[in-house]
Amino acid sequence: MDQNRTKQKVLEIFNEVKNTSFRSLEDAVEENGMAYVFDVWLRYEGIVGYTSDIFEVLNAVGFNISMQEDW
């Protein structure tokens, strides 16, 4: 799946789950925070309770991802 398709899928899931109507993933992230949008997607996919752990592992292997406090 290409990046644009992935963004669209995450946006559609976020809008469906949260009953919102964001027109872009960037807008959803700006208003809600990246970690929260990611958490909503994980929960939709049935992965509950692992968001913080996933961020910690990604940071441990070299990604520089900040868990935003507003999620």
Secondary structure by P-SEA (a helix, b strand, c coil): ccaaaaaaaaaaaaaaaaccccccaaaaaaaccaaaaaaaaaaaacccccaaaaaaaaaaacccccccccc
